[in-house]
Amino acid sequence: MPLLIGLMVVFGTLSLFYDAAHQSFLPLLVLTDANARLEQTRATSQALGPLLGGGLVKLIGGPLAVLVDAVSYLVSGLVLATLRTPERPVEALPKRDLRGEVSAVVRAGCADP
């Protein structure tokens, strides 16, 4: 049981990083229309994935279905690791006066209760 808990913690942590990177990196690779199609594919796979997963478990058994799932994640990770794209330079943000902004908000809130 501790092994299962450890694996789920690792899986959850890696999923968090993947989801954040996926949402940031994908628009750099594809056009807006292609990104919309990919989101449609994601929604469809979330609807049909459990159905196909259940069918796979019924067809080849639970342990082999988990192995197929693990191999699919490995292949996905290897493909993503080979992607190379130039990154846009980050523009320097102007200096902000946090104290001045907060005091302006407080003054505005006090002036118009």
C-alpha positions in Angstrom: 0.0 0.0 0.0 2.8 2.5 0.7 4.2 1.9 -2.8 0.8 2.7 -4.3 0.5 5.9 -2.3 4.0 6.9 -3.3 3.3 6.2 -7.0 0.1 8.3 -6.8 1.9 11.2 -5.2 4.6 11.1 -8.0 1.9 10.8 -10.7 -0.1 13.7 -9.3 2.9 15.9 -9.0 4.1 15.1 -12.6 0.5 15.6 -13.9 0.5 19.1 -12.3 3.7 20.1 -14.1 2.5 18.5 -17.3 -0.8 20.3 -17.3 0.8 23.7 -16.6 3.4 23.2 -19.3 0.9 21.9 -21.8 -1.3 25.0 -21.5 1.7 27.3 -21.9 3.7 25.4 -24.6 1.0 24.2 -26.9 -0.1 27.6 -28.3 3.5 28.3 -29.3 3.5 25.1 -31.4 0.2 25.3 -33.2 -2.2 27.9 -34.7 -5.4 28.9 -32.9 -7.6 26.7 -35.1 -5.4 23.7 -34.5 -5.4 24.4 -30.7 -9.2 24.5 -30.8 -9.2 21.1 -32.6 -6.8 19.7 -30.0 -9.1 20.9 -27.2 -12.1 19.2 -28.9 -10.0 16.0 -29.1 -9.2 16.3 -25.4 -12.9 16.6 -24.5 -13.8 13.6 -26.7 -11.0 11.5 -25.2 -12.2 12.4 -21.7 -15.7 11.2 -22.6 -14.6 8.0 -24.5 -11.4 7.1 -22.5 -13.2 5.4 -19.7 -15.3 3.4 -22.1 -12.3 2.3 -24.1 -10.2 1.6 -21.0 -13.0 -0.6 -19.6 -13.1 -2.5 -22.9 -9.3 -2.9 -22.8 -9.5 -4.3 -19.3 -12.2 -6.7 -20.3 -10.3 -7.8 -23.4 -6.7 -8.2 -22.1 -7.1 -8.0 -18.3 -6.3 -5.3 -15.7 -2.5 -5.7 -15.4 -1.9 -5.6 -19.1 -4.2 -2.7 -19.5 -2.2 -0.8 -16.9 1.0 -1.7 -18.8 -0.5 -0.4 -22.1 -1.4 2.8 -20.3 2.1 3.2 -18.8 3.7 2.6 -22.2 1.4 5.2 -23.8 2.6 7.7 -21.2 6.3 6.8 -21.8 5.8 7.3 -25.6 4.1 10.6 -25.0 6.9 11.8 -22.7 9.6 10.7 -25.2 7.8 12.6 -28.0 7.4 15.7 -25.9 11.1 15.6 -24.9 12.1 15.7 -28.5 10.1 18.8 -29.4 12.2 21.9 -30.0 10.8 25.3 -30.6 12.3 28.8 -30.3 11.1 30.7 -27.3 10.0 34.3 -27.6 12.1 36.8 -25.6 10.3 38.0 -22.5 9.7 41.7 -22.3 10.9 43.4 -19.2 7.9 44.6 -17.1 7.9 48.2 -16.0 8.7 48.9 -12.3 5.6 49.0 -10.2 5.1 50.9 -7.0 3.2 48.4 -4.9 2.9 50.7 -1.9 1.5 53.5 -4.1 -1.0 51.2 -5.8 -2.3 49.8 -2.5 -2.6 53.3 -1.0 -4.5 54.5 -4.1 -7.0 51.6 -3.8 -7.4 52.2 -0.1 -8.0 56.0 -0.7 -10.6 55.1 -3.5 -12.3 52.7 -1.2 -12.5 55.2 1.7 -13.6 58.1 -0.6 -16.6 56.1 -2.0 -18.0 53.8 0.7 
